[in-house]
């Protein structure tokens, strides 16, 4: 099953940008998902099981920073394949 996940990451510390950029970079190292970013969030597209395994791993790594907040929206379809989504 294909899935699309919209992620907002809020590391609650003064210098938050490096943590966000590192999280996105780690997501992009996985060749079996598509990662797109904009000024508000990051989207990950791929097979549900693979996406969730990757997110579990990378979110856990980000939780090494105390007080990190993630907000995820998950849908059971590949939204990037739909017309007028992008």
N, C-alpha and C positions, 0 to 999 in steps of 0.2 A: 504494500500500500504506500502510495506517495503521501508526503506530508510537507507542510510549510509551517515554519516557526518564526514568529516575530519576537525579537528579544530586545529588551532595554536593560542595560547594566548600569548600576549606580554604586561604584565603590565610594563609601562614605569617608573620604579623607581629602585633605587639601589638594594634593596633586593627583587628581583622578584620571586625567587623560592618558598617561602611560599605561595604566592598568586596563583601560578600555581598548587601547590600541593593541596591547599584548593579547588580550582575549580574542580579538578579531583576527590577528595574525595566526594564532594557534588554530582557530577554526579553518582558516584558509589552507593550512597544511594538509588537511584531509581532502584527498582528491575525489572521493566518492560523494561529496555534497557540493552544492552551489551556494556561495555566500555572497550576499549583496548588502551594501551599507548605504545609509543616507544620514542626514544630520540628526535624526531622531532615534533610529533603531538599526538593528541588523536583522536580515532575513536569511534563513537557512532552508534549503530545499533539497529533498532527496527521499530515499526509502525510509519509512518511519523508524524501523529498528536501528538502522545505521545512524540516522540523525540523533535519536535519543541516546544511543551509546556515546556518540561524540560529545553531545551536550553534557551528559552526566560527567564524563571525564574532564572536560574543560571548565565546567562550572565548579567542580570540586577543586580543581587547581586554583581557580580564582578565589575560592573561599579561604585560601591561606591568608588573605587580607581580612582582618576583622571587620565586621559590619559591612559586608557586601550585599547588595540587593539586586536580584534578578526578577524581571517581570517577563513572562512568556505568554504568547498567544499561539495556540496550536490548532491547525485545521487539517482535516484528513483528505487533502487534495494538493496538487502542485499548482499553486496560484500563479507562478511565473509562466505557466503554459497557457493561461487563460488570456483571451484578447483584452486589451485595455487595462491590464493590471499594472504594467510597468509605466 
